[in-house]
Amino acid sequence: MEQVRSVEQILRQWDPWGLLPGELAPRDEYDGHALQIVSMLAHGCSVASLTEHLASLRLSGTAGSADPASDMAAAQAILDAFDPLGRSAE
């Protein structure tokens, strides 16, 4: 459960749709995506595949504009939280 909470926090900070969870939108706005991301991590996903997933999540939202650098930074932060010993950036 701690991993899910960590991912939820990172998703709120990443805020791909610019909703300001906890201020303008419900604090749990992105929490529904955390379980799928933790599942991906448990199956050994790479930074590249997680970045791709986050990019598709971003584009499915209301903002709809790409930000590859932000998506990659969020993916790396999630991987670091999940695997503090490091994971290949494949």
mmCIF file as gemmi writes it, N, C-alpha and C atoms, coordinates in Angstrom:
data_model
loop_
_atom_site.group_PDB
_atom_site.id
_atom_site.type_symbol
_atom_site.label_atom_id
_atom_site.label_alt_id
_atom_site.label_comp_id
_atom_site.label_asym_id
_atom_site.label_entity_id
_atom_site.label_seq_id
_atom_site.pdbx_PDB_ins_code
_atom_site.Cartn_x
_atom_site.Cartn_y
_atom_site.Cartn_z
_atom_site.occupancy
_atom_site.B_iso_or_equiv
_atom_site.pdbx_formal_charge
_atom_site.auth_seq_id
_atom_site.auth_asym_id
_atom_site.pdbx_PDB_model_num
ATOM 1 N N . MET Axp A 1 ? 0.825 -1.201 0 1 0 ? 1 A 1
ATOM 2 C CA . MET Axp A 1 ? 0 0 0 1 0 ? 1 A 1
ATOM 3 C C . MET Axp A 1 ? 0.866 1.261 0 1 0 ? 1 A 1
ATOM 4 N N . GLU Axp A 2 ? 2.04 1.167 0.612 1 0 ? 2 A 1
ATOM 5 C CA . GLU Axp A 2 ? 2.945 2.314 0.651 1 0 ? 2 A 1
ATOM 6 C C . GLU Axp A 2 ? 3.374 2.714 -0.762 1 0 ? 2 A 1
ATOM 7 N N . GLN Axp A 3 ? 3.598 1.713 -1.617 1 0 ? 3 A 1
ATOM 8 C CA . GLN Axp A 3 ? 3.998 2 -2.996 1 0 ? 3 A 1
ATOM 9 C C . GLN Axp A 3 ? 2.884 2.728 -3.74 1 0 ? 3 A 1
ATOM 10 N N . VAL Axp A 4 ? 1.661 2.319 -3.525 1 0 ? 4 A 1
ATOM 11 C CA . VAL Axp A 4 ? 0.525 2.985 -4.172 1 0 ? 4 A 1
ATOM 12 C C . VAL Axp A 4 ? 0.46 4.434 -3.716 1 0 ? 4 A 1
ATOM 13 N N . ARG Axp A 5 ? 0.624 4.665 -2.432 1 0 ? 5 A 1
ATOM 14 C CA . ARG Axp A 5 ? 0.571 6.032 -1.906 1 0 ? 5 A 1
ATOM 15 C C . ARG Axp A 5 ? 1.703 6.888 -2.471 1 0 ? 5 A 1
ATOM 16 N N . SER Axp A 6 ? 2.876 6.298 -2.607 1 0 ? 6 A 1
ATOM 17 C CA . SER Axp A 6 ? 4.005 7.03 -3.197 1 0 ? 6 A 1
ATOM 18 C C . SER Axp A 6 ? 3.697 7.43 -4.634 1 0 ? 6 A 1
ATOM 19 N N . VAL Axp A 7 ? 3.144 6.505 -5.402 1 0 ? 7 A 1
ATOM 20 C CA . VAL Axp A 7 ? 2.791 6.798 -6.798 1 0 ? 7 A 1
ATOM 21 C C . VAL Axp A 7 ? 1.702 7.867 -6.844 1 0 ? 7 A 1
ATOM 22 N N . GLU Axp A 8 ? 0.71 7.775 -5.975 1 0 ? 8 A 1
ATOM 23 C CA . GLU Axp A 8 ? -0.35 8.786 -5.933 1 0 ? 8 A 1
ATOM 24 C C . GLU Axp A 8 ? 0.238 10.175 -5.701 1 0 ? 8 A 1
ATOM 25 N N . GLN Axp A 9 ? 1.172 10.272 -4.767 1 0 ? 9 A 1
ATOM 26 C CA . GLN Axp A 9 ? 1.794 11.564 -4.456 1 0 ? 9 A 1
ATOM 27 C C . GLN Axp A 9 ? 2.56 12.105 -5.661 1 0 ? 9 A 1
ATOM 28 N N . ILE Axp A 10 ? 3.306 11.248 -6.329 1 0 ? 10 A 1
ATOM 29 C CA . ILE Axp A 10 ? 4.072 11.687 -7.501 1 0 ? 10 A 1
ATOM 30 C C . ILE Axp A 10 ? 3.127 12.122 -8.619 1 0 ? 10 A 1
ATOM 31 N N . LEU Axp A 11 ? 2.041 11.396 -8.821 1 0 ? 11 A 1
ATOM 32 C CA . LEU Axp A 11 ? 1.068 11.79 -9.845 1 0 ? 11 A 1
ATOM 33 C C . LEU Axp A 11 ? 0.458 13.152 -9.53 1 0 ? 11 A 1
ATOM 34 N N . ARG Axp A 12 ? 0.189 13.43 -8.262 1 0 ? 12 A 1
ATOM 35 C CA . ARG Axp A 12 ? -0.347 14.746 -7.884 1 0 ? 12 A 1
ATOM 36 C C . ARG Axp A 12 ? 0.669 15.843 -8.185 1 0 ? 12 A 1
ATOM 37 N N . GLN Axp A 13 ? 1.937 15.579 -7.901 1 0 ? 13 A 1
ATOM 38 C CA . GLN Axp A 13 ? 2.979 16.573 -8.179 1 0 ? 13 A 1
ATOM 39 C C . GLN Axp A 13 ? 3.166 16.759 -9.684 1 0 ? 13 A 1
ATOM 40 N N . TRP Axp A 14 ? 3.108 15.673 -10.425 1 0 ? 14 A 1
ATOM 41 C CA . TRP Axp A 14 ? 3.253 15.719 -11.885 1 0 ? 14 A 1
ATOM 42 C C . TRP Axp A 14 ? 2.097 16.511 -12.497 1 0 ? 14 A 1
ATOM 43 N N . ASP Axp A 15 ? 0.887 16.289 -12.036 1 0 ? 15 A 1
ATOM 44 C CA . ASP Axp A 15 ? -0.325 17.018 -12.418 1 0 ? 15 A 1
ATOM 45 C C . ASP Axp A 15 ? -0.412 17.275 -13.928 1 0 ? 15 A 1
ATOM 46 N N . PRO Axp A 16 ? -0.522 16.216 -14.737 1 0 ? 16 A 1
ATOM 47 C CA . PRO Axp A 16 ? -0.462 16.377 -16.189 1 0 ? 16 A 1
ATOM 48 C C . PRO Axp A 16 ? -1.602 17.188 -16.793 1 0 ? 16 A 1
ATOM 49 N N . TRP Axp A 17 ? -2.696 17.298 -16.104 1 0 ? 17 A 1
ATOM 50 C CA . TRP Axp A 17 ? -3.842 18.015 -16.639 1 0 ? 17 A 1
ATOM 51 C C . TRP Axp A 17 ? -3.973 19.415 -16.037 1 0 ? 17 A 1
ATOM 52 N N . GLY Axp A 18 ? -3.027 19.816 -15.185 1 0 ? 18 A 1
ATOM 53 C CA . GLY Axp A 18 ? -3.049 21.149 -14.603 1 0 ? 18 A 1
ATOM 54 C C . GLY Axp A 18 ? -4.258 21.42 -13.724 1 0 ? 18 A 1
ATOM 55 N N . LEU Axp A 19 ? -4.693 20.402 -12.994 1 0 ? 19 A 1
ATOM 56 C CA . LEU Axp A 19 ? -5.911 20.524 -12.189 1 0 ? 19 A 1
ATOM 57 C C . LEU Axp A 19 ? -5.67 20.971 -10.753 1 0 ? 19 A 1
ATOM 58 N N . LEU Axp A 20 ? -4.408 20.986 -10.334 1 0 ? 20 A 1
ATOM 59 C CA . LEU Axp A 20 ? -4.054 21.348 -8.964 1 0 ? 20 A 1
ATOM 60 C C . LEU Axp A 20 ? -4.843 20.533 -7.939 1 0 ? 20 A 1
ATOM 61 N N . PRO Axp A 21 ? -4.632 19.21 -7.913 1 0 ? 21 A 1
ATOM 62 C CA . PRO Axp A 21 ? -5.354 18.366 -6.955 1 0 ? 21 A 1
ATOM 63 C C . PRO Axp A 21 ? -5.177 18.867 -5.524 1 0 ? 21 A 1
ATOM 64 N N . GLY Axp A 22 ? -6.266 18.936 -4.824 1 0 ? 22 A 1
ATOM 65 C CA . GLY Axp A 22 ? -6.248 19.421 -3.452 1 0 ? 22 A 1
ATOM 66 C C . GLY Axp A 22 ? -6.525 20.912 -3.363 1 0 ? 22 A 1
ATOM 67 N N . GLU Axp A 23 ? -6.443 21.596 -4.515 1 0 ? 23 A 1
ATOM 68 C CA . GLU Axp A 23 ? -6.746 23.025 -4.549 1 0 ? 23 A 1
ATOM 69 C C . GLU Axp A 23 ? -7.978 23.278 -5.421 1 0 ? 23 A 1
ATOM 70 N N . LEU Axp A 24 ? -7.85 23.03 -6.716 1 0 ? 24 A 1
ATOM 71 C CA . LEU Axp A 24 ? -8.968 23.256 -7.636 1 0 ? 24 A 1
ATOM 72 C C . LEU Axp A 24 ? -9.735 21.981 -7.964 1 0 ? 24 A 1
ATOM 73 N N . ALA Axp A 25 ? -9.096 20.855 -7.776 1 0 ? 25 A 1
ATOM 74 C CA . ALA Axp A 25 ? -9.718 19.553 -8.066 1 0 ? 25 A 1
ATOM 75 C C . ALA Axp A 25 ? -9.603 18.675 -6.821 1 0 ? 25 A 1
ATOM 76 N N . PRO Axp A 26 ? -10.364 17.598 -6.775 1 0 ? 26 A 1
ATOM 77 C CA . PRO Axp A 26 ? -10.244 16.684 -5.635 1 0 ? 26 A 1
ATOM 78 C C . PRO Axp A 26 ? -8.804 16.185 -5.481 1 0 ? 26 A 1
ATOM 79 N N . ARG Axp A 27 ? -8.36 16.047 -4.25 1 0 ? 27 A 1
ATOM 80 C CA . ARG Axp A 27 ? -6.993 15.611 -3.957 1 0 ? 27 A 1
ATOM 81 C C . ARG Axp A 27 ? -6.696 14.264 -4.604 1 0 ? 27 A 1
ATOM 82 N N . ASP Axp A 28 ? -7.695 13.432 -4.752 1 0 ? 28 A 1
ATOM 83 C CA . ASP Axp A 28 ? -7.487 12.085 -5.289 1 0 ? 28 A 1
ATOM 84 C C . ASP Axp A 28 ? -7.699 12.005 -6.807 1 0 ? 28 A 1
ATOM 85 N N . GLU Axp A 29 ? -7.606 13.133 -7.492 1 0 ? 29 A 1
ATOM 86 C CA . GLU Axp A 29 ? -7.905 13.201 -8.93 1 0 ? 29 A 1
ATOM 87 C C . GLU Axp A 29 ? -7.175 12.14 -9.756 1 0 ? 29 A 1
ATOM 88 N N . TYR Axp A 30 ? -5.915 11.875 -9.457 1 0 ? 30 A 1
ATOM 89 C CA . TYR Axp A 30 ? -5.121 10.933 -10.251 1 0 ? 30 A 1
ATOM 90 C C . TYR Axp A 30 ? -4.939 9.576 -9.574 1 0 ? 30 A 1
ATOM 91 N N . ASP Axp A 31 ? -5.484 9.408 -8.386 1 0 ? 31 A 1
ATOM 92 C CA . ASP Axp A 31 ? -5.233 8.19 -7.604 1 0 ? 31 A 1
ATOM 93 C C . ASP Axp A 31 ? -5.683 6.918 -8.307 1 0 ? 31 A 1
ATOM 94 N N . GLY Axp A 32 ? -6.702 7.013 -9.134 1 0 ? 32 A 1
ATOM 95 C CA . GLY Axp A 32 ? -7.197 5.835 -9.836 1 0 ? 32 A 1
ATOM 96 C C . GLY Axp A 32 ? -6.182 5.22 -10.789 1 0 ? 32 A 1
ATOM 97 N N . HIS Axp A 33 ? -5.159 5.966 -11.143 1 0 ? 33 A 1
ATOM 98 C CA . HIS Axp A 33 ? -4.137 5.468 -12.069 1 0 ? 33 A 1
ATOM 99 C C . HIS Axp A 33 ? -2.989 4.779 -11.334 1 0 ? 33 A 1
ATOM 100 N N . ALA Axp A 34 ? -2.887 4.974 -10.043 1 0 ? 34 A 1
ATOM 101 C CA . ALA Axp A 34 ? -1.74 4.469 -9.282 1 0 ? 34 A 1
ATOM 102 C C . ALA Axp A 34 ? -1.661 2.946 -9.265 1 0 ? 34 A 1
ATOM 103 N N . LEU Axp A 35 ? -2.779 2.265 -9.101 1 0 ? 35 A 1
ATOM 104 C CA . LEU Axp A 35 ? -2.75 0.797 -9.044 1 0 ? 35 A 1
ATOM 105 C C . LEU Axp A 35 ? -2.228 0.186 -10.338 1 0 ? 35 A 1
ATOM 106 N N . GLN Axp A 36 ? -2.654 0.72 -11.471 1 0 ? 36 A 1
ATOM 107 C CA . GLN Axp A 36 ? -2.167 0.207 -12.748 1 0 ? 36 A 1
ATOM 108 C C . GLN Axp A 36 ? -0.665 0.44 -12.879 1 0 ? 36 A 1
ATOM 109 N N . ILE Axp A 37 ? -0.194 1.59 -12.436 1 0 ? 37 A 1
ATOM 110 C CA . ILE Axp A 37 ? 1.234 1.893 -12.518 1 0 ? 37 A 1
ATOM 111 C C . ILE Axp A 37 ? 2.022 0.965 -11.607 1 0 ? 37 A 1
ATOM 112 N N . VAL Axp A 38 ? 1.546 0.733 -10.395 1 0 ? 38 A 1
ATOM 113 C CA . VAL Axp A 38 ? 2.232 -0.198 -9.491 1 0 ? 38 A 1
ATOM 114 C C . VAL Axp A 38 ? 2.26 -1.595 -10.098 1 0 ? 38 A 1
ATOM 115 N N . SER Axp A 39 ? 1.184 -1.993 -10.753 1 0 ? 39 A 1
ATOM 116 C CA . SER Axp A 39 ? 1.161 -3.29 -11.428 1 0 ? 39 A 1
ATOM 117 C C . SER Axp A 39 ? 2.208 -3.345 -12.536 1 0 ? 39 A 1
ATOM 118 N N . MET Axp A 40 ? 2.321 -2.278 -13.303 1 0 ? 40 A 1
ATOM 119 C CA . MET Axp A 40 ? 3.35 -2.223 -14.35 1 0 ? 40 A 1
ATOM 120 C C . MET Axp A 40 ? 4.739 -2.363 -13.739 1 0 ? 40 A 1
ATOM 121 N N . LEU Axp A 41 ? 4.963 -1.67 -12.63 1 0 ? 41 A 1
ATOM 122 C CA . LEU Axp A 41 ? 6.264 -1.725 -11.957 1 0 ? 41 A 1
ATOM 123 C C . LEU Axp A 41 ? 6.552 -3.129 -11.443 1 0 ? 41 A 1
ATOM 124 N N . ALA Axp A 42 ? 5.545 -3.767 -10.898 1 0 ? 42 A 1
ATOM 125 C CA . ALA Axp A 42 ? 5.71 -5.124 -10.372 1 0 ? 42 A 1
ATOM 126 C C . ALA Axp A 42 ? 6.077 -6.107 -11.479 1 0 ? 42 A 1
ATOM 127 N N . HIS Axp A 43 ? 5.684 -5.784 -12.707 1 0 ? 43 A 1
ATOM 128 C CA . HIS Axp A 43 ? 6.012 -6.635 -13.849 1 0 ? 43 A 1
ATOM 129 C C . HIS Axp A 43 ? 7.299 -6.194 -14.544 1 0 ? 43 A 1
ATOM 130 N N . GLY Axp A 44 ? 8.04 -5.269 -13.923 1 0 ? 44 A 1
ATOM 131 C CA . GLY Axp A 44 ? 9.362 -4.901 -14.414 1 0 ? 44 A 1
ATOM 132 C C . GLY Axp A 44 ? 9.406 -3.91 -15.556 1 0 ? 44 A 1
ATOM 133 N N . CYS Axp A 45 ? 8.467 -3.007 -15.633 1 0 ? 45 A 1
ATOM 134 C CA . CYS Axp A 45 ? 8.476 -2.04 -16.733 1 0 ? 45 A 1
ATOM 135 C C . CYS Axp A 45 ? 9.708 -1.137 -16.654 1 0 ? 45 A 1
ATOM 136 N N . SER Axp A 46 ? 10.107 -0.632 -17.789 1 0 ? 46 A 1
ATOM 137 C CA . SER Axp A 46 ? 11.268 0.253 -17.889 1 0 ? 46 A 1
ATOM 138 C C . SER Axp A 46 ? 10.828 1.712 -17.776 1 0 ? 46 A 1
ATOM 139 N N . VAL Axp A 47 ? 11.815 2.598 -17.649 1 0 ? 47 A 1
ATOM 140 C CA . VAL Axp A 47 ? 11.528 4.03 -17.65 1 0 ? 47 A 1
ATOM 141 C C . VAL Axp A 47 ? 10.823 4.408 -18.953 1 0 ? 47 A 1
ATOM 142 N N . ALA Axp A 48 ? 11.298 3.855 -20.06 1 0 ? 48 A 1
ATOM 143 C CA . ALA Axp A 48 ? 10.711 4.186 -21.366 1 0 ? 48 A 1
ATOM 144 C C . ALA Axp A 48 ? 9.244 3.777 -21.447 1 0 ? 48 A 1
ATOM 145 N N . SER Axp A 49 ? 8.925 2.573 -21.006 1 0 ? 49 A 1
ATOM 146 C CA . SER Axp A 49 ? 7.527 2.137 -21.101 1 0 ? 49 A 1
ATOM 147 C C . SER Axp A 49 ? 6.638 2.899 -20.124 1 0 ? 49 A 1
ATOM 148 N N . LEU Axp A 50 ? 7.163 3.228 -18.954 1 0 ? 50 A 1
ATOM 149 C CA . LEU Axp A 50 ? 6.37 4.014 -18.005 1 0 ? 50 A 1
ATOM 150 C C . LEU Axp A 50 ? 6.176 5.436 -18.529 1 0 ? 50 A 1
ATOM 151 N N . THR Axp A 51 ? 7.216 6.006 -19.127 1 0 ? 51 A 1
ATOM 152 C CA . THR Axp A 51 ? 7.094 7.341 -19.722 1 0 ? 51 A 1
ATOM 153 C C . THR Axp A 51 ? 6.03 7.346 -20.809 1 0 ? 51 A 1
ATOM 154 N N . GLU Axp A 52 ? 6.026 6.318 -21.633 1 0 ? 52 A 1
ATOM 155 C CA . GLU Axp A 52 ? 5.024 6.194 -22.695 1 0 ? 52 A 1
ATOM 156 C C . GLU Axp A 52 ? 3.611 6.106 -22.103 1 0 ? 52 A 1
ATOM 157 N N . HIS Axp A 53 ? 3.473 5.341 -21.028 1 0 ? 53 A 1
ATOM 158 C CA . HIS Axp A 53 ? 2.17 5.219 -20.366 1 0 ? 53 A 1
ATOM 159 C C . HIS Axp A 53 ? 1.723 6.577 -19.81 1 0 ? 53 A 1
ATOM 160 N N . LEU Axp A 54 ? 2.635 7.287 -19.16 1 0 ? 54 A 1
ATOM 161 C CA . LEU Axp A 54 ? 2.287 8.589 -18.598 1 0 ? 54 A 1
ATOM 162 C C . LEU Axp A 54 ? 1.935 9.584 -19.702 1 0 ? 54 A 1
ATOM 163 N N . ALA Axp A 55 ? 2.65 9.519 -20.823 1 0 ? 55 A 1
ATOM 164 C CA . ALA Axp A 55 ? 2.344 10.412 -21.95 1 0 ? 55 A 1
ATOM 165 C C . ALA Axp A 55 ? 0.931 10.151 -22.472 1 0 ? 55 A 1
ATOM 166 N N . SER Axp A 56 ? 0.552 8.883 -22.562 1 0 ? 56 A 1
ATOM 167 C CA . SER Axp A 56 ? -0.805 8.577 -23.038 1 0 ? 56 A 1
ATOM 168 C C . SER Axp A 56 ? -1.849 9.023 -22.018 1 0 ? 56 A 1
ATOM 169 N N . LEU Axp A 57 ? -1.511 8.907 -20.745 1 0 ? 57 A 1
ATOM 170 C CA . LEU Axp A 57 ? -2.41 9.391 -19.699 1 0 ? 57 A 1
ATOM 171 C C . LEU Axp A 57 ? -2.584 10.905 -19.819 1 0 ? 57 A 1
ATOM 172 N N . ARG Axp A 58 ? -1.48 11.606 -20.018 1 0 ? 58 A 1
ATOM 173 C CA . ARG Axp A 58 ? -1.536 13.067 -20.175 1 0 ? 58 A 1
ATOM 174 C C . ARG Axp A 58 ? -2.445 13.445 -21.351 1 0 ? 58 A 1
ATOM 175 N N . LEU Axp A 59 ? -2.251 12.788 -22.472 1 0 ? 59 A 1
ATOM 176 C CA . LEU Axp A 59 ? -3.001 13.139 -23.679 1 0 ? 59 A 1
ATOM 177 C C . LEU Axp A 59 ? -4.473 12.759 -23.595 1 0 ? 59 A 1
ATOM 178 N N . SER Axp A 60 ? -4.813 11.848 -22.686 1 0 ? 60 A 1
ATOM 179 C CA . SER Axp A 60 ? -6.217 11.468 -22.524 1 0 ? 60 A 1
ATOM 180 C C . SER Axp A 60 ? -6.98 12.461 -21.656 1 0 ? 60 A 1
ATOM 181 N N . GLY Axp A 61 ? -6.262 13.376 -21.037 1 0 ? 61 A 1
ATOM 182 C CA . GLY Axp A 61 ? -6.888 14.33 -20.129 1 0 ? 61 A 1
ATOM 183 C C . GLY Axp A 61 ? -7.34 15.595 -20.82 1 0 ? 61 A 1
ATOM 184 N N . THR Axp A 62 ? -7.725 16.554 -20.033 1 0 ? 62 A 1
ATOM 185 C CA . THR Axp A 62 ? -8.284 17.792 -20.553 1 0 ? 62 A 1
ATOM 186 C C . THR Axp A 62 ? -7.242 18.689 -21.201 1 0 ? 62 A 1
ATOM 187 N N . ALA Axp A 63 ? -5.995 18.65 -20.741 1 0 ? 63 A 1
ATOM 188 C CA . ALA Axp A 63 ? -4.958 19.53 -21.285 1 0 ? 63 A 1
ATOM 189 C C . ALA Axp A 63 ? -4.568 19.091 -22.691 1 0 ? 63 A 1
ATOM 190 N N . GLY Axp A 64 ? -4.273 17.81 -22.851 1 0 ? 64 A 1
ATOM 191 C CA . GLY Axp A 64 ? -4.014 17.249 -24.152 1 0 ? 64 A 1
ATOM 192 C C . GLY Axp A 64 ? -2.765 17.701 -24.865 1 0 ? 64 A 1
ATOM 193 N N . SER Axp A 65 ? -1.813 18.336 -24.193 1 0 ? 65 A 1
ATOM 194 C CA . SER Axp A 65 ? -0.585 18.751 -24.867 1 0 ? 65 A 1
ATOM 195 C C . SER Axp A 65 ? 0.599 17.955 -24.326 1 0 ? 65 A 1
ATOM 196 N N . ALA Axp A 66 ? 1.478 17.559 -25.237 1 0 ? 66 A 1
ATOM 197 C CA . ALA Axp A 66 ? 2.62 16.72 -24.882 1 0 ? 66 A 1
ATOM 198 C C . ALA Axp A 66 ? 3.645 17.494 -24.054 1 0 ? 66 A 1
ATOM 199 N N . ASP Axp A 67 ? 4.301 16.785 -23.15 1 0 ? 67 A 1
ATOM 200 C CA . ASP Axp A 67 ? 5.406 17.333 -22.36 1 0 ? 67 A 1
ATOM 201 C C . ASP Axp A 67 ? 6.33 16.171 -22.008 1 0 ? 67 A 1
ATOM 202 N N . PRO Axp A 68 ? 7.109 15.699 -22.999 1 0 ? 68 A 1
ATOM 203 C CA . PRO Axp A 68 ? 7.937 14.507 -22.795 1 0 ? 68 A 1
ATOM 204 C C . PRO Axp A 68 ? 8.91 14.615 -21.624 1 0 ? 68 A 1
ATOM 205 N N . ALA Axp A 69 ? 9.494 15.787 -21.413 1 0 ? 69 A 1
ATOM 206 C CA . ALA Axp A 69 ? 10.459 15.941 -20.318 1 0 ? 69 A 1
ATOM 207 C C . ALA Axp A 69 ? 9.78 15.75 -18.963 1 0 ? 69 A 1
ATOM 208 N N . SER Axp A 70 ? 8.606 16.325 -18.809 1 0 ? 70 A 1
ATOM 209 C CA . SER Axp A 70 ? 7.866 16.179 -17.557 1 0 ? 70 A 1
ATOM 210 C C . SER Axp A 70 ? 7.42 14.737 -17.342 1 0 ? 70 A 1
ATOM 211 N N . ASP Axp A 71 ? 6.981 14.094 -18.425 1 0 ? 71 A 1
ATOM 212 C CA . ASP Axp A 71 ? 6.54 12.704 -18.33 1 0 ? 71 A 1
ATOM 213 C C . ASP Axp A 71 ? 7.7 11.794 -17.933 1 0 ? 71 A 1
ATOM 214 N N . MET Axp A 72 ? 8.876 12.023 -18.534 1 0 ? 72 A 1
ATOM 215 C CA . MET Axp A 72 ? 10.035 11.2 -18.206 1 0 ? 72 A 1
ATOM 216 C C . MET Axp A 72 ? 10.491 11.445 -16.767 1 0 ? 72 A 1
ATOM 217 N N . ALA Axp A 73 ? 10.454 12.699 -16.322 1 0 ? 73 A 1
ATOM 218 C CA . ALA Axp A 73 ? 10.842 13.008 -14.943 1 0 ? 73 A 1
ATOM 219 C C . ALA Axp A 73 ? 9.899 12.327 -13.952 1 0 ? 73 A 1
ATOM 220 N N . ALA Axp A 74 ? 8.608 12.335 -14.25 1 0 ? 74 A 1
ATOM 221 C CA . ALA Axp A 74 ? 7.638 11.668 -13.371 1 0 ? 74 A 1
ATOM 222 C C . ALA Axp A 74 ? 7.863 10.165 -13.375 1 0 ? 74 A 1
ATOM 223 N N . ALA Axp A 75 ? 8.114 9.602 -14.558 1 0 ? 75 A 1
ATOM 224 C CA . ALA Axp A 75 ? 8.375 8.159 -14.649 1 0 ? 75 A 1
ATOM 225 C C . ALA Axp A 75 ? 9.606 7.786 -13.836 1 0 ? 75 A 1
ATOM 226 N N . GLN Axp A 76 ? 10.65 8.583 -13.938 1 0 ? 76 A 1
ATOM 227 C CA . GLN Axp A 76 ? 11.873 8.288 -13.188 1 0 ? 76 A 1
ATOM 228 C C . GLN Axp A 76 ? 11.634 8.417 -11.689 1 0 ? 76 A 1
ATOM 229 N N . ALA Axp A 77 ? 10.881 9.427 -11.281 1 0 ? 77 A 1
ATOM 230 C CA . ALA Axp A 77 ? 10.567 9.597 -9.856 1 0 ? 77 A 1
ATOM 231 C C . ALA Axp A 77 ? 9.774 8.404 -9.327 1 0 ? 77 A 1
ATOM 232 N N . ILE Axp A 78 ? 8.84 7.917 -10.131 1 0 ? 78 A 1
ATOM 233 C CA . ILE Axp A 78 ? 8.046 6.755 -9.721 1 0 ? 78 A 1
ATOM 234 C C . ILE Axp A 78 ? 8.933 5.525 -9.607 1 0 ? 78 A 1
ATOM 235 N N . LEU Axp A 79 ? 9.79 5.301 -10.599 1 0 ? 79 A 1
ATOM 236 C CA . LEU Axp A 79 ? 10.693 4.146 -10.548 1 0 ? 79 A 1
ATOM 237 C C . LEU Axp A 79 ? 11.637 4.24 -9.36 1 0 ? 79 A 1
ATOM 238 N N . ASP Axp A 80 ? 12.154 5.439 -9.088 1 0 ? 80 A 1
ATOM 239 C CA . ASP Axp A 80 ? 13.052 5.625 -7.941 1 0 ? 80 A 1
ATOM 240 C C . ASP Axp A 80 ? 12.337 5.321 -6.629 1 0 ? 80 A 1
ATOM 241 N N . ALA Axp A 81 ? 11.077 5.726 -6.522 1 0 ? 81 A 1
ATOM 242 C CA . ALA Axp A 81 ? 10.311 5.454 -5.303 1 0 ? 81 A 1
ATOM 243 C C . ALA Axp A 81 ? 10.015 3.968 -5.161 1 0 ? 81 A 1
ATOM 244 N N . PHE Axp A 82 ? 9.792 3.31 -6.282 1 0 ? 82 A 1
ATOM 245 C CA . PHE Axp A 82 ? 9.458 1.884 -6.274 1 0 ? 82 A 1
ATOM 246 C C . PHE Axp A 82 ? 10.69 1.015 -6.066 1 0 ? 82 A 1
ATOM 247 N N . ASP Axp A 83 ? 11.801 1.418 -6.647 1 0 ? 83 A 1
ATOM 248 C CA . ASP Axp A 83 ? 13.03 0.625 -6.63 1 0 ? 83 A 1
ATOM 249 C C . ASP Axp A 83 ? 14.207 1.534 -6.296 1 0 ? 83 A 1
ATOM 250 N N . PRO Axp A 84 ? 14.407 1.877 -5.015 1 0 ? 84 A 1
ATOM 251 C CA . PRO Axp A 84 ? 15.444 2.828 -4.63 1 0 ? 84 A 1
ATOM 252 C C . PRO Axp A 84 ? 16.864 2.377 -4.975 1 0 ? 84 A 1
ATOM 253 N N . LEU Axp A 85 ? 17.059 1.109 -5.291 1 0 ? 85 A 1
ATOM 254 C CA . LEU Axp A 85 ? 18.391 0.625 -5.652 1 0 ? 85 A 1
ATOM 255 C C . LEU Axp A 85 ? 18.704 0.87 -7.12 1 0 ? 85 A 1
ATOM 256 N N . GLY Axp A 86 ? 17.745 1.352 -7.87 1 0 ? 86 A 1
ATOM 257 C CA . GLY Axp A 86 ? 17.968 1.686 -9.277 1 0 ? 86 A 1
ATOM 258 C C . GLY Axp A 86 ? 17.46 0.625 -10.221 1 0 ? 86 A 1
ATOM 259 N N . ARG Axp A 87 ? 17.038 1.063 -11.371 1 0 ? 87 A 1
ATOM 260 C CA . ARG Axp A 87 ? 16.499 0.188 -12.406 1 0 ? 87 A 1
ATOM 261 C C . ARG Axp A 87 ? 17.013 0.71 -13.736 1 0 ? 87 A 1
ATOM 262 N N . SER Axp A 88 ? 17.2 -0.155 -14.646 1 0 ? 88 A 1
ATOM 263 C CA . SER Axp A 88 ? 17.695 0.207 -15.967 1 0 ? 88 A 1
ATOM 264 C C . SER Axp A 88 ? 16.752 1.181 -16.655 1 0 ? 88 A 1
ATOM 265 N N . ALA Axp A 89 ? 17.317 2.156 -17.326 1 0 ? 89 A 1
ATOM 266 C CA . ALA Axp A 89 ? 16.531 3.144 -18.067 1 0 ? 89 A 1
ATOM 267 C C . ALA Axp A 89 ? 16.323 2.682 -19.502 1 0 ? 89 A 1
ATOM 268 N N . GLU Axp A 90 ? 15.944 1.439 -19.682 1 0 ? 90 A 1
ATOM 269 C CA . GLU Axp A 90 ? 15.726 0.871 -21.021 1 0 ? 90 A 1
ATOM 270 C C . GLU Axp A 90 ? 14.612 1.574 -21.739 1 0 ? 90 A 1
